[in-house]
Amino acid sequence: MNEPIRRLSMLAALLFTALLVSSTWLQVVGAEAINDRPDNRRTALKNYGQERGQILLGGQPIARSVPSDDELQWQRVYASPETYAHITGYYSFEYGAGGGLEGAANSLLSGTDDTLFYGRVSDILSGKASKGASLELTIDPQAQRAAKEALGDQRGAVVAMDPRTGAILAMYSSPTYSPTPLVSHEQGTAAKAWESLNADSSRPLVNRAIGGNLYPPGSVFKVVTAAAAIESGDYDKSSSIPGPAVLDLPQTDVGLPNSHPGACGPNDRVTLAVAMQDSCNTAFGWLGMELGGDTVGDQASKFGFGDKLEIPMDVTPSTFPTGLNPPQEAQSAIGQYDVRVTPLQVAMMSSAVANDGVVMRPYVVERVQGDDLSVISDTKPEQLSRAIDPETATELTDMMKLVVERGTGTQAAVPGTSVAGKTGTAEHAEGAAPHAWFTGFAPADNPKVAVAVVVEDGGRAGNEAYGGSVAGPISAAVMKAVLE
């Protein structure tokens, strides 16, 4: 064989080898990634060929599939779609599964999860049509509706939890949206809705309760600073600390003022309990510098800051800054500077105080059920961390009760029960109205619900907003719904 023919033969062999390797790679190694692509029409048609699992509240579906008379065979429908949009998410032929449980638990709902393997084999052997698993949620419908109605057209979020278990009882983000147009089988309808939602500057697709652009917590963070102070062993609720009208900050000519005129107590002194009751900035700023940024940051991490959580939707970790100088320590201790949180994290802080100092792992799926209502798995409450000692939790509860009984949070009171709470008014941008916050739990002596509320830019009150007057009544409405 002459040289040119030998070279051509080698080239042909290499090409056949490359073709063999490429096809093997696509069929074996890359098959799963290709099947999982949202734009894979063949996979999408296959998935629509079987009934998708339901998302249930109290046994009643808020998301289910009904027979369709087109090539997709099944149509996804949602009950009270705007109330539960950020919990259910959407299952769209055009845009895939996302926005909530439809995306986060897609393998269960579609029936492809490994835990459902034996059920799939049984269906094949019996000739039975396979169905996806259903999810029974922890959400309390009354609490969810109360959150939606109380927040109204204001931007923000509400989270309610059972502090004893971590079960999420309400999770509402505003503005909301309807997933119904997104799941339409008419391509034009889905595309128009998708473009409109993504072009909306208010970002209705973002679940503000667990993600998006995180919020400065303002004075609700004083719960963490107070916890760090008491845990240090150097302070208790009766400790007298400085509370001047303006706190002198080293390394700067700018002082830290209170949100109200004057000092927080006689002779510029105040007890830690009264500082919490009246939300004294200067007292907590002083504490922040005395304790140091590392101590306050360590305490924040014990409450869950920095943890990457799945409920099963991904939760953006809350953050506390590091490498602080004294003025930054003072600002961070009152929830300003670069402290950033989700409303879920703030609810976890209150839950820990309510639960004798223990942070429970939050979750929204109570159980996974087969199509015959058999229980595939139950979520077991799980301790995430111990944030504080039980004695510290008791002192914080007493201090937070004062906030609602006679301090900045009186409008968060619930008739007939004792509420422990903390207000917050968080500055976040030059010239913008502050965010209004409230967090707390009830009944204070036997907690069954912990709540966090944030209203962006002061809501309807604008620059006149305070956490107690704007967010407090929303919290009260949600607590009342749960307790009744």
N, C-alpha and C positions, 0 to 999 in steps of 0.2 A: 504494500500500500504506500503510495507516495505521500510526501509530507503534507500538501494541501488537503488531501482527503482525510488524513489522520486528524488534522486540526479541526476540520469540519465535523468529524465524528465525535471528537471530544466536546466540541461546543454543543452539539445536539444532545449528548449524554448529560452535560451540565444543565441544559435547559429542561430536560425531562426530570432530572433530579430536583431542580428548583420547583418545578410544577408539582411534583409528588410531595415535597416538603410543605409547600404552600397550602395545598389542598388538605393535607393531614393536619396542619396547624389550624386551619379554619374550622375543620370538622371536630377536632378534639380539644385543642387548647383554647381557641378563640370562640368556640360555639356559644358558651354561656354569655360572654360579653355582647356578642351579636344578638342573641335572643333577648337580652335585657335592654337593648337600645329602644327608646321610645318611638323612633321613627321606623322600626322594623314592622312593616305592614303585615307580613305573614304571621309573626308572633302575636301582633295585636288582634288579628282576626281569630287566631287560635284561642287567645284568652277570652275573647268575646263569645266564643262558641260554648262556654260553660258558665253556669250561674255563679256569680261572685258572692262571697259571704256578706252577711249583713253587719251593720254597726248598730248596736242595740242600747237602749236606755230602759231599764226596768222591763226587759223583754219586748219592748216596742221598737221597731226599726226607725232610725233617723237616716239611714242610708241602706238601700236595697236595690236589687236588680229585678226588672220585670221583662217578660217576653217582648221582643221587638219584631216587626214584620219586614225588616230589611236584612242585609247580609250580615250585620253585626249580631243578630239574634237576641241580644239582651241590652236593655236600656237602664242606665243607672238613674235612680230618682232619690230625692232628698226631702225629708220632712222638716219644716221650719228651717229652710236652708241658710238664711242669714243669721239665725241664732247660733247655729252650730258649725258655720263654715270653716273656721280655723281649727276645729276639732276633727271634722270629717275630712276636710280637703276635697279633692275632686278626682274622678277617674275618667279621663278624657281620651277618646280615640286619637285626637289630634295632638294633644299635649301631654299624654301620659298620666301617671298617678303622682299626685303631689299635694302640697299645701296642708297636710294633716295626716290622719291615720291611713287614708287611701294610699299615701306614699310610704309612710314609715312602716306600715304593717302590710304592705302589698303582697308579700309572699304568703302570708296567712290568708288574706282575703281572696287571693287568686287560687289558693289550693296548692301552690308549688313549694311551700315550706317543707324542710326536711322532717319536721315533727309530724307531718301529715302523710309521710311515705306509705305506711302500712294501710292507711285508709284508701289511698289511691290504688294500691295493689288489690285490695278487697273489692273496690269498685270495678276494676278491670275484670277480675275473675267472675264477679256476679253479673257483669253487664250493666251495672247501674251507672247512670250519668254522674260524673264527679261534680262536686260543688266546693266552693271555698269555705273556709272556717268563718265563723261569726265572732264578733267581739262584743262582750257585754262591758259597758263603761261604768266608771265610778261617779260620773256626773249626776248631780241632783238637778232635775229639770226645773224645779221651782227656783233654785238658786241661780241657775243660768239665765232664766227669764228675768229675774230680779236685777241681775247685773246688766243685762241689755237695756232694760227699761230705765234703770237709774242713771246709767251712763249716757243714754240717749244719743244725740248727734255730736257729743263732745268726743274728741280724740283721746285715746288712752286705753287702759286695760284693767281687768279685774281678775284676781285669782283667789279662790277659796279652797282650803284644804282641811282635812281631818288631821289635826296635829298628832293624834295617837297612832295613825297608820301611814300617813303620807298620801292617802287617797285624795285626788283632786276632785272637788265637788262642783267647782265652776271655773271656767277659763274663757273669758270673753275679751275680744280685741275689737276696738272701734277706730276707724271705720271698718265695717265688714263688707261682705259681698255675697252674691248668690252663686254657688257652683253649678246651678242648673243649666245656664247657657253654655258653659264650658263643656258639658258632657253631651250636648246636643249632637245627634248624628248628622245634622246639616252642617257641612263644613263652613259655610259662610257665617252661620250664627255663632259657632264656636270661635272662629277667627275674629269676628267683630268684638265679641266679649273679651277675648284675650288681649287684643290690642288696646281696648278701652281701659281695662284694669291695669295694664302695665304702663299706660300713659298717664294714669291718674297720679298727681303729685302727692296725694294723701296716702299713697301706698296701701290700698285696702287688702292686698294679698299677704302683707306682712302680719305675722302673729306677734303683736307687741308684747304679749304676756310672757313669751319665752325667747324672743329674738329681735332682729332688726337693729336699729341704732339704740344702744342701751341708754338708760337714763341716769343722770345724777340723782342720788336718793334724797339729798337734802337731809333734813333733821330726823327722818326715820332711821338714819344710820346711827343716831345717838344711842340706840339700843345696843349696838355693837360696842361703841366706845364705853358706855356704862358697864357692860359686861366685862370688858377688858380691865376696867378700873377695879371692880369688885373682885374679879378673879385674881388680881395681883396681890390681894390680901392687905393692901394699904388703905382701902376705902370701903365704906358701906353706904347705905342710903341716907344715913344721918351725918355723914362726913361734911364738914364745912369747907368749901373751896371758894376761890376768888370768882366773882361774877360781876365785874365792873360794867359800866355802860359801853366802854370800848376797850378791847384787849390789846395792849401794846405788843406788837409782833417784832421780834428781833430781825435784824438784817433788812428792814424795810421801814419806810415812813408811813405806810398804810396800815391802819389798825383794823381789828375785826370787831364790828359793832353788833349789838343785838338787833333783832327784828322789831323790837319795841323800844320806845324811848327810855333812857335811864338804866340804872343798874338793876340786877336781878334780886337784890336783897339789901338790907341795912348794912352800912359800912362796906359796901362792895363785896359782901360775903353771902353765900347761899348754900343750903344743903344740896347734896346730890339729888335727893328726891324732888325738891322744889325746882331744881334746875331742869329735871326731866319734865315735871308738870308744866312749867312755863316755857319750855324749849329755849333755855338760856344758851345762846351761842358762845358768849365769852367764857362761861364755865366749862363747856365741853371743848372749846378751843384750847383752853389752858390745860385741861386733862390730856388732850392729844399730844401737846408738847412735853408734858411731864412723863407720860407713859412711853412716848416715842413711836415713830411710825411702824417699826418692826413689831412691837407688841400689839398695836391695834390691827396691823395686817395679819398677824398670826391668829388673832381672835376672829377676824373676818373669815379666814380660811376654815376655821373650825365650824363656822355656820354654813359653809358650802361654797364660799367664793373661790373661784378657780377650778371648781369641779366641772367636768364634762359629763352632763347627764342626758339620758334618753328616757322619755316618758310614755311611749317610745319615740315621739318626735324629738329631734335634737334640740337641746337647750343651750343657748349661747352662754358660756361661763361669765359670771360677774367678776369684776376686777377691782383690786385695791392697789394703788401705785406703790412703787418701791423707791428707795434712794431719796427720801424726802428731807428737805431742810426744815427748820422749825416753823416758818410761816406755812409751808405746805402741810406739815403735820397738823397744825391747828385747823386749816381749811378742810383737810381730809377727815378729821375727827367729827366734823359736822356734815359730812356727806357731800362736800363740794370738791374742788380741784379736779382730780382725774378719777374719782371713785365712780364706777358705773355698774348698774344693776339691771336685772330683769325683775318685773313684778313677782314672778315665781320665787326668786331668791329672797325678796322681802317677805313674802308669805312664809318661807322656810325659817326666816329669823324669828318671826312671831311664833311659829309652830314649835320651835325649839324651846322658847321660854315657856310656852303653854305645856310642853311635854317633859317638864322637869329637867330640861337641858339637853334632851336627845333630839337630834335631827333625823327624821325618817326620810327614806328615799321616796321622792314623789312618783306617782304613777297614775295613769288614766284608764288603763285596761284592767277590769276586775277579773275577767276570765275569758278564755278562748273556748268556743263550743263547736262541736261538729254539727253537720246538717241534721243529725238525729237528736240534737240537744245534749248529747253526751259532752262531758267536761274534758277537754283536752289538757288544759292547764289552768291553774288558779294563781293569781299573784299573791304572794305571801309578803306581808309588811316586813320591811328590812331596815335596820338601823344603818344610817349613813355615817354618822359621827356623834360623838358627845361634844357639844359646843361649850357647855358650862356645867358646873356642879348644881345639884338640886337646890342647895341653899342659895346660890346666886340667882337661880330661876325664881325662887320665892321672893327675893328682894326686888328683882326686876318687875315681877307681877304687881307687887304693892306699888311701885313707882308708876307703872303704866296705868294702874287703876286711877291714880290721882289725875293723870292726864285727862281722862274721860269724865271723872267726877267733878273736877273743879279747875282744870287747866285748859289747854288749847284745843282739846278734843271733845268738848261737851256735846257737839252736834253729831257725834258718832254713837251716842248712847242708845241702847235698846231697852224700851220699857219692860220692866219685870225681870231683868237679868243684869248681872254685873259684867261690864266690859273693860278689858285692859287694852290700851292702845298707845299709839304715838303718831303725831302729825308731822308733816314735812312740807316745806315750801322751797323748791330747788331752783336756783338760778342756773341758766344753761346757755344763754346767748345774749350778747350785747343788744339791749333795746327790746328783747323778747319778754313776754309775760312769763312768770315762773311756773314750773310744773307743780301741781298740787298733789300731795300724797297723804294717805292714811294706811296704817297697818295695825292689826290688833287681833284679839281672840275673845271668845265668850263661850259659856259663862266663865268668868275669871277663876272661879273656885273649882270648876269641873269642865275644862275646855272641850268643846265638841267641834268648833270651827275656828280657823284662823284665816284672816283676809288681808289682802294687799290691794290697794287701789291707787292708780296714778291717772291724773287728768292733765293732758298736755296743755301748755301755755295758759294755764288757769281756767280752761274751759270757757263757759259763758261769763265768768267773773273777770277774765282778762287780768290786767295788772292789779286788780283789787283782790285777787285770789289768795286764800290761805288754805293750807291742807285741811284744817278742821272744818271749815265752812263749805268747801267744795267737794273734797273726797270723803269726808266723814259721813255725810248722809248716805252716800252710795254704799259704804261699808255696812252701815246700820241696816239698810234694806236687804243686803245679801245675808247678813247674819240672821236677821229676823226670818227670812225665807227658810234657812237651814233649820233653825231651832223650832220653828213651827211645824 
